[in-house]
């Protein structure tokens, strides 16, 4: 279970997160959605322990984030964080990266090798698995990053924009199905961010909508759609955050025509 | 276990390239011998293929040196992104670093042993040919064995020396006075002892080198520990999350400086201090004219390494082939990177020529031929404003994108 209580964060004088509180039960997938620059990545960074909140507490499986060395190490063992643009050692091969990350999380060797093979296969990386990562395309880097996060078998997955970064349709399908499998059958908890609601609708159990650093809504996907009187999550988000978009578009086209 | 170690070994294609160079040099030696060598009188015959025979030991030592640097870089100590990534994993300094070791391990004896064997065979052959051609009839078995043994050990020594050198440079880069001042003091002490007695000097020097290595080793682990501790409980919120925005850094009322800015600001004073340190230590050695050629090659290698570090960050559209394709052989703004290496080679060789013609004494010219190009290589950078606005090394800043921890 993940608990975020009264989190505030700011960069310099600019407030990024304002009084964010929510709880996420194990075996659930939470999608943090919202427009660009509203604090999605910062919130995920705070949950991942990469950024320290100016105020507030993050608790993962009963352990307070960044409270003590022991607790923090225990959290790290149970959590894996994949940034939108993760760091890769350029001279390492994709296979070695995945295996190295798996070893770091202490995955038993036999299972690690087997799981790595299966992941590389499902993400269609077998052919380039033994090439240096520096030669990978953007989409392939995204895939190898996802493989390295999934191989850890961590109970909490924190994924920053896992569906962006040049993933092809096969990759998108693969990651969606795997995430669904992990939460439904293995009781893993997933928090992911995305600026595009359509992409998360299929996998998310709950949605957290951020607007200007504030928590606008946190509910199940169905409830968010119903409350907004919309047909899809995309429409619901538009109505909640961009109610003026339609009118602005009309105004834009009127000006275009008259000029 | 083996996979963990293998991750730190240079790539297969580089090993293959090394083998190809050695084999080609040997084939060239044999070809030259068959074509001309056997028709020439014995004392001079060796000179025909000697240049080809020394290639292999040289390449082996160079490979060992490169492996020493590569090994330290395997734990990219100056890579903020790697530190941040490690800070999200369960890794602690008690664990092995992922993706291979960053320090010498016992298994290194295997590749270094192979390199040593190749070097020993070649040096042994050279020594044998020398004994056959120049001192025919006189047994020189011990000389051959001595030469081969020295060659056998050479890659190991070079590997350790480059690793320790790189590690020390990193520690010095962190600007730790507790390391710098004692090492400088020890150098001065060594100079003083030299005037007392040669035996005392050598003994004390050895002890000091061992102490220096130990100190660097300890210091590195301290750095690693601090790196990890800071990612656990540091609750300082730095402005703009450590992002290295040049505008923010220039205008920040808090005077916040990213690592990149701190690095550039202290670059000149650091390089001066490193230069003084090297001067103190390098002038201890008895430089002789036989070493001039080696130093000249070293100067060239320094320059090439400097060029490789910078050129590595260039895009492929600036490659020679691309320039030929676009008919733009010179791209002035980018080609500035060739100037520092050029100056490095010119200063190094000029000093060596001055030393050769006794214009400057060898004991001064030789150390300076190392120090001056090195300082040019370190210092020759644009100031921060120009660098941040025009340099093509943007990814250097990208390494600190996430929240930094002081």
Interface residues (C-beta under 8 A of the other chain):
Chain A: X9 X10 X11 X12 X42 X45 X48 X49 X50 X51 X52 X54 X66 X67 X68 X69 X72 X73 X76 X77 X79 X80 X81 X83 X85 X86 X87 X89 X91 X92 X96 X97 X99 X100 X101 X103 X104 X105 X106 X132
Chain B: X3 X4 X7 X11 X76 X79 X81 X82 X84 X85 X87 X88 X89 X90 X91 X92 X95 X98 X99 X229 X231 X232 X233 X234 X235 X236 X237 X239 X240 X241 X243 X248 X401 X402 X403
